[in-house]
Amino acid sequence: MPNSVTTRFAPSPTGYLHVGHIQAAAFARDAARAAGGRFLLRIEDIDPVRCRPQYTPAIEEDLRWLGLEWDGPVRVQSAHLEEYRAVLEELAGRGLLYPCFCTRAEIAREIAASGGAPHGPDGPLYPGTCRRLSPTEREARIAAGDAYALRLDMGAACACTGPLTRHERGKGRLACHPEAFGDVVLARKDIPASYHLCVTHDDALQSVTLVTRAVDLEPAADLHRLLQALMNWPEPDYAHHPLLLGPDGKRLAKRDGAATIRQMREAGETPEAVLARVLARPVS
Ligand code: GLU
């Protein structure tokens, strides 16, 4: 029988691990261990601008030093771009994606001209300009070499799945509102697949049964649930943990001098003391 609970810690290698990461990793690890399940490590490095390969071994080393050992091989997203491309192709083949040629400036101008746009979890909603292009116009612009992102046609996607719910530990079944994201980008002009697509694909592929994240990312779960339903991927449970707070009672930030694990280690702290201190911090 497969293990009943699989969780994962999925950092992006944009720097050394800090206390927020450790809280997230320990939360996922503890949820798996409490159920006798599996705890996985995944490196989310699809954004070549923000991610630096040298941080990946540093992340593994810091986790090992802290005793936050993971099970099985580490999945590194940048080694699997063709898998994400296949998902995009499938969605495109079903008419659920469209190419968007707009620049940020053009989108901002369009929004300003129409008197504003509602805000979604990832920013102002896209006004749908390129959704209205004809197939001929799309083909001509692609043939001309214009760069494009791929957006989900949210109306068409929601019509496909109908209303959705998800299960949040401690709260039960919640109604999902993926439409709050509007026509979300699933592949950027400069990055072949978006966070939302890759994370949802990988959670399904790796049989993650409990997705754990900080509460500030909770709205994304509704969009991920939509992608799962569209792709017929299994539905995981969700558990969102509170955020660590800084001395001012606000979300812990770099300005609070939140040291990296590496700095604490170099200062001669023991892993036990670091873990205990991180987990004893006040939370939101
Ligand atoms: N890779 C994401 C990050 O470091 C988090 C992934 C997730 O847990 O969904 O912010």
py3Dmol code that shows the C-alpha trace and the ligand (Angstrom):
import py3Dmol

protein = """\
ATOM      1  CA  MET A   1       0.000   0.000   0.000  1.00  0.00           C
ATOM      2  CA  PRO A   2       1.394   3.469  -0.839  1.00  0.00           C
ATOM      3  CA  ASN A   3       2.137   5.800   2.050  1.00  0.00           C
ATOM      4  CA  SER A   4      -0.930   7.766   2.968  1.00  0.00           C
ATOM      5  CA  VAL A   5       0.724  11.191   3.156  1.00  0.00           C
ATOM      6  CA  THR A   6       3.359  12.726   0.906  1.00  0.00           C
ATOM      7  CA  THR A   7       4.462  16.324   1.421  1.00  0.00           C
ATOM      8  CA  ARG A   8       7.200  18.396  -0.122  1.00  0.00           C
ATOM      9  CA  PHE A   9       9.390  21.420   0.436  1.00  0.00           C
ATOM     10  CA  ALA A  10       9.818  23.296  -2.842  1.00  0.00           C
ATOM     11  CA  PRO A  11      12.225  26.227  -2.521  1.00  0.00           C
ATOM     12  CA  SER A  12      13.431  28.372  -5.402  1.00  0.00           C
ATOM     13  CA  PRO A  13      17.231  28.688  -5.340  1.00  0.00           C
ATOM     14  CA  THR A  14      17.301  32.484  -5.282  1.00  0.00           C
ATOM     15  CA  GLY A  15      19.537  32.692  -2.207  1.00  0.00           C
ATOM     16  CA  TYR A  16      20.515  30.866   0.964  1.00  0.00           C
ATOM     17  CA  LEU A  17      17.760  29.403   3.117  1.00  0.00           C
ATOM     18  CA  HIS A  18      16.445  31.701   5.818  1.00  0.00           C
ATOM     19  CA  VAL A  19      14.193  31.192   8.793  1.00  0.00           C
ATOM     20  CA  GLY A  20      10.947  31.370   6.734  1.00  0.00           C
ATOM     21  CA  HIS A  21      12.177  28.486   4.597  1.00  0.00           C
ATOM     22  CA  ILE A  22      12.993  26.439   7.655  1.00  0.00           C
ATOM     23  CA  GLN A  23       9.546  26.968   9.094  1.00  0.00           C
ATOM     24  CA  ALA A  24       8.036  25.785   5.765  1.00  0.00           C
ATOM     25  CA  ALA A  25      10.364  22.784   5.492  1.00  0.00           C
ATOM     26  CA  ALA A  26       9.794  21.712   9.100  1.00  0.00           C
ATOM     27  CA  PHE A  27       6.021  22.076   8.702  1.00  0.00           C
ATOM     28  CA  ALA A  28       6.009  19.815   5.631  1.00  0.00           C
ATOM     29  CA  ARG A  29       8.430  17.343   7.180  1.00  0.00           C
ATOM     30  CA  ASP A  30       6.437  17.105  10.420  1.00  0.00           C
ATOM     31  CA  ALA A  31       3.134  16.640   8.572  1.00  0.00           C
ATOM     32  CA  ALA A  32       4.638  13.701   6.673  1.00  0.00           C
ATOM     33  CA  ARG A  33       6.388  12.160   9.642  1.00  0.00           C
ATOM     34  CA  ALA A  34       3.278  12.444  11.848  1.00  0.00           C
ATOM     35  CA  ALA A  35       1.484  10.204   9.355  1.00  0.00           C
ATOM     36  CA  GLY A  36       4.411   7.889   8.676  1.00  0.00           C
ATOM     37  CA  GLY A  37       4.523   9.337   5.166  1.00  0.00           C
ATOM     38  CA  ARG A  38       7.084  10.753   2.766  1.00  0.00           C
ATOM     39  CA  PHE A  39       8.717  14.187   2.692  1.00  0.00           C
ATOM     40  CA  LEU A  40      10.149  15.271  -0.675  1.00  0.00           C
ATOM     41  CA  LEU A  41      12.497  18.039  -1.764  1.00  0.00           C
ATOM     42  CA  ARG A  42      11.926  19.833  -5.051  1.00  0.00           C
ATOM     43  CA  ILE A  43      14.007  22.648  -6.483  1.00  0.00           C
ATOM     44  CA  GLU A  44      11.829  25.169  -8.340  1.00  0.00           C
ATOM     45  CA  ASP A  45      14.395  26.790 -10.608  1.00  0.00           C
ATOM     46  CA  ILE A  46      12.533  27.523 -13.833  1.00  0.00           C
ATOM     47  CA  ASP A  47      13.157  31.280 -13.625  1.00  0.00           C
ATOM     48  CA  PRO A  48      16.733  31.734 -14.880  1.00  0.00           C
ATOM     49  CA  VAL A  49      16.728  35.410 -13.920  1.00  0.00           C
ATOM     50  CA  ARG A  50      15.961  34.890 -10.227  1.00  0.00           C
ATOM     51  CA  CYS A  51      17.512  31.464  -9.641  1.00  0.00           C
ATOM     52  CA  ARG A  52      21.225  30.670  -9.315  1.00  0.00           C
ATOM     53  CA  PRO A  53      22.394  27.041  -9.664  1.00  0.00           C
ATOM     54  CA  GLN A  54      24.977  27.408  -6.897  1.00  0.00           C
ATOM     55  CA  TYR A  55      22.229  27.797  -4.284  1.00  0.00           C
ATOM     56  CA  THR A  56      20.829  24.316  -4.951  1.00  0.00           C
ATOM     57  CA  PRO A  57      23.655  22.361  -3.256  1.00  0.00           C
ATOM     58  CA  ALA A  58      23.678  25.008  -0.509  1.00  0.00           C
ATOM     59  CA  ILE A  59      19.968  24.383   0.151  1.00  0.00           C
ATOM     60  CA  GLU A  60      20.559  20.639   0.388  1.00  0.00           C
ATOM     61  CA  GLU A  61      23.531  21.141   2.691  1.00  0.00           C
ATOM     62  CA  ASP A  62      21.625  23.483   5.026  1.00  0.00           C
ATOM     63  CA  LEU A  63      18.646  21.113   5.220  1.00  0.00           C
ATOM     64  CA  ARG A  64      20.932  18.195   6.043  1.00  0.00           C
ATOM     65  CA  TRP A  65      22.742  20.255   8.662  1.00  0.00           C
ATOM     66  CA  LEU A  66      19.392  21.030  10.288  1.00  0.00           C
ATOM     67  CA  GLY A  67      18.381  17.365  10.186  1.00  0.00           C
ATOM     68  CA  LEU A  68      15.496  18.099   7.795  1.00  0.00           C
ATOM     69  CA  GLU A  69      16.255  15.064   5.647  1.00  0.00           C
ATOM     70  CA  TRP A  70      14.019  14.329   2.685  1.00  0.00           C
ATOM     71  CA  ASP A  71      13.036  11.026   1.101  1.00  0.00           C
ATOM     72  CA  GLY A  72      14.057   9.892  -2.361  1.00  0.00           C
ATOM     73  CA  PRO A  73      15.682  11.829  -5.191  1.00  0.00           C
ATOM     74  CA  VAL A  74      15.471  15.622  -5.486  1.00  0.00           C
ATOM     75  CA  ARG A  75      13.423  16.826  -8.443  1.00  0.00           C
ATOM     76  CA  VAL A  76      14.988  19.812 -10.199  1.00  0.00           C
ATOM     77  CA  GLN A  77      12.402  21.551 -12.360  1.00  0.00           C
ATOM     78  CA  SER A  78      14.775  22.984 -14.965  1.00  0.00           C
ATOM     79  CA  ALA A  79      15.610  19.416 -16.032  1.00  0.00           C
ATOM     80  CA  HIS A  80      11.978  18.753 -16.987  1.00  0.00           C
ATOM     81  CA  LEU A  81      10.977  21.605 -19.280  1.00  0.00           C
ATOM     82  CA  GLU A  82       9.658  19.235 -21.945  1.00  0.00           C
ATOM     83  CA  GLU A  83       7.120  17.843 -19.463  1.00  0.00           C
ATOM     84  CA  TYR A  84       5.726  21.315 -18.804  1.00  0.00           C
ATOM     85  CA  ARG A  85       5.687  22.010 -22.536  1.00  0.00           C
ATOM     86  CA  ALA A  86       3.584  18.880 -23.081  1.00  0.00           C
ATOM     87  CA  VAL A  87       0.992  20.167 -20.601  1.00  0.00           C
ATOM     88  CA  LEU A  88       0.890  23.522 -22.368  1.00  0.00           C
ATOM     89  CA  GLU A  89       0.430  21.756 -25.692  1.00  0.00           C
ATOM     90  CA  GLU A  90      -2.443  19.717 -24.352  1.00  0.00           C
ATOM     91  CA  LEU A  91      -4.220  22.781 -22.957  1.00  0.00           C
ATOM     92  CA  ALA A  92      -3.578  24.694 -26.184  1.00  0.00           C
ATOM     93  CA  GLY A  93      -4.931  21.792 -28.225  1.00  0.00           C
ATOM     94  CA  ARG A  94      -8.163  22.022 -26.244  1.00  0.00           C
ATOM     95  CA  GLY A  95      -8.451  25.744 -27.030  1.00  0.00           C
ATOM     96  CA  LEU A  96      -7.811  26.789 -23.423  1.00  0.00           C
ATOM     97  CA  LEU A  97      -4.681  28.870 -24.061  1.00  0.00           C
ATOM     98  CA  TYR A  98      -4.004  31.816 -26.284  1.00  0.00           C
ATOM     99  CA  PRO A  99      -0.825  33.688 -27.231  1.00  0.00           C
ATOM    100  CA  CYS A 100      -0.493  37.130 -25.656  1.00  0.00           C
ATOM    101  CA  PHE A 101       1.828  39.591 -27.380  1.00  0.00           C
ATOM    102  CA  CYS A 102       1.241  42.494 -24.996  1.00  0.00           C
ATOM    103  CA  THR A 103       4.125  44.145 -23.201  1.00  0.00           C
ATOM    104  CA  ARG A 104       3.721  45.216 -19.568  1.00  0.00           C
ATOM    105  CA  ALA A 105       3.524  48.839 -20.735  1.00  0.00           C
ATOM    106  CA  GLU A 106       0.758  48.036 -23.235  1.00  0.00           C
ATOM    107  CA  ILE A 107      -1.242  46.218 -20.558  1.00  0.00           C
ATOM    108  CA  ALA A 108      -0.809  49.154 -18.151  1.00  0.00           C
ATOM    109  CA  ARG A 109      -1.947  51.612 -20.862  1.00  0.00           C
ATOM    110  CA  GLU A 110      -4.968  49.493 -21.736  1.00  0.00           C
ATOM    111  CA  ILE A 111      -5.958  49.228 -18.069  1.00  0.00           C
ATOM    112  CA  ALA A 112      -5.514  52.979 -17.539  1.00  0.00           C
ATOM    113  CA  ALA A 113      -7.572  53.747 -20.667  1.00  0.00           C
ATOM    114  CA  SER A 114     -10.436  51.586 -19.447  1.00  0.00           C
ATOM    115  CA  GLY A 115     -10.439  53.267 -16.025  1.00  0.00           C
ATOM    116  CA  GLY A 116      -8.709  50.467 -14.068  1.00  0.00           C
ATOM    117  CA  ALA A 117      -8.873  46.720 -13.610  1.00  0.00           C
ATOM    118  CA  PRO A 118      -9.794  44.521 -10.671  1.00  0.00           C
ATOM    119  CA  HIS A 119      -6.824  43.213  -8.687  1.00  0.00           C
ATOM    120  CA  GLY A 120      -6.185  39.478  -8.502  1.00  0.00           C
ATOM    121  CA  PRO A 121      -3.734  37.628  -6.250  1.00  0.00           C
ATOM    122  CA  ASP A 122      -0.947  38.170  -8.837  1.00  0.00           C
ATOM    123  CA  GLY A 123      -1.763  41.820  -9.631  1.00  0.00           C
ATOM    124  CA  PRO A 124      -4.225  43.679 -11.879  1.00  0.00           C
ATOM    125  CA  LEU A 125      -6.250  41.376 -14.106  1.00  0.00           C
ATOM    126  CA  TYR A 126      -5.287  41.204 -17.766  1.00  0.00           C
ATOM    127  CA  PRO A 127      -7.891  43.048 -19.830  1.00  0.00           C
ATOM    128  CA  GLY A 128      -8.156  40.249 -22.403  1.00  0.00           C
ATOM    129  CA  THR A 129      -6.746  42.208 -25.364  1.00  0.00           C
ATOM    130  CA  CYS A 130      -5.092  39.266 -27.131  1.00  0.00           C
ATOM    131  CA  ARG A 131      -7.979  36.898 -26.363  1.00  0.00           C
ATOM    132  CA  ARG A 132      -9.914  38.902 -28.948  1.00  0.00           C
ATOM    133  CA  LEU A 133      -7.351  38.505 -31.749  1.00  0.00           C
ATOM    134  CA  SER A 134      -8.519  36.423 -34.697  1.00  0.00           C
ATOM    135  CA  PRO A 135      -6.702  33.178 -35.564  1.00  0.00           C
ATOM    136  CA  THR A 136      -5.304  34.919 -38.662  1.00  0.00           C
ATOM    137  CA  GLU A 137      -3.928  37.811 -36.607  1.00  0.00           C
ATOM    138  CA  ARG A 138      -2.346  35.376 -34.150  1.00  0.00           C
ATOM    139  CA  GLU A 139      -0.719  33.373 -36.908  1.00  0.00           C
ATOM    140  CA  ALA A 140       0.590  36.504 -38.615  1.00  0.00           C
ATOM    141  CA  ARG A 141       2.190  37.825 -35.426  1.00  0.00           C
ATOM    142  CA  ILE A 142       3.747  34.473 -34.579  1.00  0.00           C
ATOM    143  CA  ALA A 143       5.070  34.180 -38.144  1.00  0.00           C
ATOM    144  CA  ALA A 144       6.504  37.710 -37.809  1.00  0.00           C
ATOM    145  CA  GLY A 145       8.511  36.499 -34.810  1.00  0.00           C
ATOM    146  CA  ASP A 146       6.677  38.583 -32.180  1.00  0.00           C
ATOM    147  CA  ALA A 147       7.378  37.267 -28.677  1.00  0.00           C
ATOM    148  CA  TYR A 148       4.371  35.939 -26.816  1.00  0.00           C
ATOM    149  CA  ALA A 149       3.290  34.532 -23.494  1.00  0.00           C
ATOM    150  CA  LEU A 150       0.601  31.853 -23.189  1.00  0.00           C
ATOM    151  CA  ARG A 151      -2.445  32.780 -21.141  1.00  0.00           C
ATOM    152  CA  LEU A 152      -5.211  30.576 -19.843  1.00  0.00           C
ATOM    153  CA  ASP A 153      -8.638  31.546 -21.160  1.00  0.00           C
ATOM    154  CA  MET A 154     -10.135  31.616 -17.674  1.00  0.00           C
ATOM    155  CA  GLY A 155     -13.753  31.795 -18.839  1.00  0.00           C
ATOM    156  CA  ALA A 156     -13.324  28.765 -21.090  1.00  0.00           C
ATOM    157  CA  ALA A 157     -11.381  26.854 -18.416  1.00  0.00           C
ATOM    158  CA  CYS A 158     -14.004  27.465 -15.716  1.00  0.00           C
ATOM    159  CA  ALA A 159     -16.769  26.501 -18.141  1.00  0.00           C
ATOM    160  CA  CYS A 160     -14.900  23.242 -18.745  1.00  0.00           C
ATOM    161  CA  THR A 161     -14.637  22.227 -15.087  1.00  0.00           C
ATOM    162  CA  GLY A 162     -17.713  23.829 -13.530  1.00  0.00           C
ATOM    163  CA  PRO A 163     -17.547  24.987  -9.891  1.00  0.00           C
ATOM    164  CA  LEU A 164     -14.702  23.478  -7.855  1.00  0.00           C
ATOM    165  CA  THR A 165     -13.908  22.976  -4.198  1.00  0.00           C
ATOM    166  CA  ARG A 166     -10.741  22.061  -2.359  1.00  0.00           C
ATOM    167  CA  HIS A 167     -10.013  20.566   1.032  1.00  0.00           C
ATOM    168  CA  GLU A 168      -8.097  22.638   3.575  1.00  0.00           C
ATOM    169  CA  ARG A 169      -6.963  20.851   6.732  1.00  0.00           C
ATOM    170  CA  GLY A 170      -8.801  22.206   9.722  1.00  0.00           C
ATOM    171  CA  LYS A 171     -11.332  24.079   7.601  1.00  0.00           C
ATOM    172  CA  GLY A 172     -12.919  21.391   5.452  1.00  0.00           C
ATOM    173  CA  ARG A 173     -14.225  21.908   1.907  1.00  0.00           C
ATOM    174  CA  LEU A 174     -13.861  25.420   0.524  1.00  0.00           C
ATOM    175  CA  ALA A 175     -15.268  26.890  -2.690  1.00  0.00           C
ATOM    176  CA  CYS A 176     -12.539  27.760  -5.225  1.00  0.00           C
ATOM    177  CA  HIS A 177     -12.398  31.083  -7.064  1.00  0.00           C
ATOM    178  CA  PRO A 178      -9.739  30.676  -9.754  1.00  0.00           C
ATOM    179  CA  GLU A 179     -11.464  33.406 -11.781  1.00  0.00           C
ATOM    180  CA  ALA A 180      -9.865  35.879  -9.327  1.00  0.00           C
ATOM    181  CA  PHE A 181      -6.645  35.386 -11.365  1.00  0.00           C
ATOM    182  CA  GLY A 182      -8.206  36.334 -14.711  1.00  0.00           C
ATOM    183  CA  ASP A 183      -6.427  35.068 -17.825  1.00  0.00           C
ATOM    184  CA  VAL A 184      -3.317  33.995 -15.937  1.00  0.00           C
ATOM    185  CA  VAL A 185       0.030  33.522 -17.716  1.00  0.00           C
ATOM    186  CA  LEU A 186       1.047  29.841 -17.898  1.00  0.00           C
ATOM    187  CA  ALA A 187       4.194  30.420 -19.968  1.00  0.00           C
ATOM    188  CA  ARG A 188       6.054  33.706 -19.969  1.00  0.00           C
ATOM    189  CA  LYS A 189       7.844  35.240 -22.933  1.00  0.00           C
ATOM    190  CA  ASP A 190      11.193  34.595 -21.262  1.00  0.00           C
ATOM    191  CA  ILE A 191      10.357  31.522 -19.136  1.00  0.00           C
ATOM    192  CA  PRO A 192       8.888  28.393 -20.755  1.00  0.00           C
ATOM    193  CA  ALA A 193       6.421  27.590 -17.960  1.00  0.00           C
ATOM    194  CA  SER A 194       4.988  29.449 -14.997  1.00  0.00           C
ATOM    195  CA  TYR A 195       5.228  28.646 -11.303  1.00  0.00           C
ATOM    196  CA  HIS A 196       1.520  27.763 -11.186  1.00  0.00           C
ATOM    197  CA  LEU A 197       1.812  25.227 -13.982  1.00  0.00           C
ATOM    198  CA  CYS A 198       5.047  23.575 -12.816  1.00  0.00           C
ATOM    199  CA  VAL A 199       4.122  23.314  -9.155  1.00  0.00           C
ATOM    200  CA  THR A 200       0.749  21.745  -9.931  1.00  0.00           C
ATOM    201  CA  HIS A 201       2.204  19.365 -12.504  1.00  0.00           C
ATOM    202  CA  ASP A 202       4.952  18.237 -10.141  1.00  0.00           C
ATOM    203  CA  ASP A 203       2.696  17.788  -7.124  1.00  0.00           C
ATOM    204  CA  ALA A 204       0.590  15.438  -9.263  1.00  0.00           C
ATOM    205  CA  LEU A 205       3.559  13.651 -10.797  1.00  0.00           C
ATOM    206  CA  GLN A 206       5.222  13.122  -7.418  1.00  0.00           C
ATOM    207  CA  SER A 207       1.952  11.950  -5.820  1.00  0.00           C
ATOM    208  CA  VAL A 208       1.999  14.749  -3.260  1.00  0.00           C
ATOM    209  CA  THR A 209      -1.135  14.218  -1.193  1.00  0.00           C
ATOM    210  CA  LEU A 210      -0.765  17.197   1.152  1.00  0.00           C
ATOM    211  CA  VAL A 211       0.409  20.543  -0.230  1.00  0.00           C
ATOM    212  CA  THR A 212       1.785  22.758   2.541  1.00  0.00           C
ATOM    213  CA  ARG A 213       2.557  26.455   2.076  1.00  0.00           C
ATOM    214  CA  ALA A 214       2.581  29.722   3.962  1.00  0.00           C
ATOM    215  CA  VAL A 215      -0.803  31.365   4.190  1.00  0.00           C
ATOM    216  CA  ASP A 216       0.195  34.269   1.918  1.00  0.00           C
ATOM    217  CA  LEU A 217       0.141  31.826  -1.015  1.00  0.00           C
ATOM    218  CA  GLU A 218      -3.275  30.402  -0.146  1.00  0.00           C
ATOM    219  CA  PRO A 219      -5.199  32.076  -3.036  1.00  0.00           C
ATOM    220  CA  ALA A 220      -2.975  30.183  -5.501  1.00  0.00           C
ATOM    221  CA  ALA A 221      -4.507  26.889  -4.335  1.00  0.00           C
ATOM    222  CA  ASP A 222      -7.757  27.788  -6.114  1.00  0.00           C
ATOM    223  CA  LEU A 223      -5.954  28.225  -9.413  1.00  0.00           C
ATOM    224  CA  HIS A 224      -3.980  25.026  -8.858  1.00  0.00           C
ATOM    225  CA  ARG A 225      -7.221  23.169  -8.201  1.00  0.00           C
ATOM    226  CA  LEU A 226      -8.507  24.392 -11.578  1.00  0.00           C
ATOM    227  CA  LEU A 227      -5.378  23.132 -13.338  1.00  0.00           C
ATOM    228  CA  GLN A 228      -5.745  19.769 -11.580  1.00  0.00           C
ATOM    229  CA  ALA A 229      -9.352  19.492 -12.731  1.00  0.00           C
ATOM    230  CA  LEU A 230      -8.476  20.489 -16.305  1.00  0.00           C
ATOM    231  CA  MET A 231      -5.635  17.966 -16.481  1.00  0.00           C
ATOM    232  CA  ASN A 232      -7.443  15.233 -14.578  1.00  0.00           C
ATOM    233  CA  TRP A 233      -4.695  15.181 -11.952  1.00  0.00           C
ATOM    234  CA  PRO A 234      -5.441  13.891  -8.449  1.00  0.00           C
ATOM    235  CA  GLU A 235      -6.633  16.390  -5.868  1.00  0.00           C
ATOM    236  CA  PRO A 236      -4.299  16.866  -2.881  1.00  0.00           C
ATOM    237  CA  ASP A 237      -5.255  18.229   0.530  1.00  0.00           C
ATOM    238  CA  TYR A 238      -3.947  21.661   1.491  1.00  0.00           C
ATOM    239  CA  ALA A 239      -2.544  22.952   4.779  1.00  0.00           C
ATOM    240  CA  HIS A 240      -1.491  26.595   4.906  1.00  0.00           C
ATOM    241  CA  HIS A 241       0.712  27.566   7.819  1.00  0.00           C
ATOM    242  CA  PRO A 242       0.929  31.013   9.428  1.00  0.00           C
ATOM    243  CA  LEU A 243       3.755  33.417   8.616  1.00  0.00           C
ATOM    244  CA  LEU A 244       6.628  34.143  10.963  1.00  0.00           C
ATOM    245  CA  LEU A 245       6.424  37.614  12.445  1.00  0.00           C
ATOM    246  CA  GLY A 246       9.217  40.129  12.970  1.00  0.00           C
ATOM    247  CA  PRO A 247       9.776  42.182  16.130  1.00  0.00           C
ATOM    248  CA  ASP A 248       7.277  44.795  14.871  1.00  0.00           C
ATOM    249  CA  GLY A 249       4.521  42.172  14.688  1.00  0.00           C
ATOM    250  CA  LYS A 250       4.549  42.348  10.866  1.00  0.00           C
ATOM    251  CA  ARG A 251       5.633  39.654   8.477  1.00  0.00           C
ATOM    252  CA  LEU A 252       9.285  38.780   9.057  1.00  0.00           C
ATOM    253  CA  ALA A 253      11.366  40.463   6.370  1.00  0.00           C
ATOM    254  CA  LYS A 254      15.000  40.912   5.409  1.00  0.00           C
ATOM    255  CA  ARG A 255      15.001  44.318   7.114  1.00  0.00           C
ATOM    256  CA  ASP A 256      14.486  42.494  10.442  1.00  0.00           C
ATOM    257  CA  GLY A 257      17.957  41.088   9.932  1.00  0.00           C
ATOM    258  CA  ALA A 258      16.478  37.622   9.352  1.00  0.00           C
ATOM    259  CA  ALA A 259      19.741  35.751   9.132  1.00  0.00           C
ATOM    260  CA  THR A 260      20.338  32.908   6.722  1.00  0.00           C
ATOM    261  CA  ILE A 261      20.847  29.433   8.129  1.00  0.00           C
ATOM    262  CA  ARG A 262      24.396  29.616   6.820  1.00  0.00           C
ATOM    263  CA  GLN A 263      25.152  32.736   8.848  1.00  0.00           C
ATOM    264  CA  MET A 264      23.750  31.139  12.000  1.00  0.00           C
ATOM    265  CA  ARG A 265      25.857  28.071  11.384  1.00  0.00           C
ATOM    266  CA  GLU A 266      28.990  30.117  10.759  1.00  0.00           C
ATOM    267  CA  ALA A 267      28.279  31.997  13.987  1.00  0.00           C
ATOM    268  CA  GLY A 268      28.684  28.674  15.796  1.00  0.00           C
ATOM    269  CA  GLU A 269      25.019  27.905  16.512  1.00  0.00           C
ATOM    270  CA  THR A 270      23.894  24.293  16.754  1.00  0.00           C
ATOM    271  CA  PRO A 271      21.203  22.931  14.418  1.00  0.00           C
ATOM    272  CA  GLU A 272      18.998  22.100  17.409  1.00  0.00           C
ATOM    273  CA  ALA A 273      19.173  25.667  18.704  1.00  0.00           C
ATOM    274  CA  VAL A 274      18.443  27.136  15.253  1.00  0.00           C
ATOM    275  CA  LEU A 275      15.439  24.879  14.676  1.00  0.00           C
ATOM    276  CA  ALA A 276      14.065  25.477  18.167  1.00  0.00           C
ATOM    277  CA  ARG A 277      14.441  29.243  17.792  1.00  0.00           C
ATOM    278  CA  VAL A 278      12.774  29.336  14.363  1.00  0.00           C
ATOM    279  CA  LEU A 279       9.859  27.214  15.530  1.00  0.00           C
ATOM    280  CA  ALA A 280       9.393  29.291  18.697  1.00  0.00           C
ATOM    281  CA  ARG A 281       8.969  32.564  16.754  1.00  0.00           C
ATOM    282  CA  PRO A 282       5.592  34.310  16.893  1.00  0.00           C
ATOM    283  CA  VAL A 283       3.364  33.627  13.893  1.00  0.00           C
ATOM    284  CA  SER A 284       0.506  35.479  12.201  1.00  0.00           C
TER     285      SER A 284
END
"""
ligand_1 = """\
10
LIG
N 8.902 27.600 -5.061
C 8.007 28.450 -4.339
C 8.790 29.448 -3.516
O 9.917 29.196 -3.150
C 7.053 27.729 -3.414
C 6.472 26.523 -3.995
C 5.227 26.027 -3.322
O 5.306 25.561 -2.201
O 4.210 26.115 -3.925
O 8.256 30.472 -3.193
"""
view = py3Dmol.view(width=600, height=400)
view.addModel(protein, "pdb")
view.setStyle({"model": 0}, {"cartoon": {"style": "trace"}})
view.addModel(ligand_1, "xyz")
view.setStyle({"model": 1}, {"stick": {}})
view.zoomTo()
view.show()
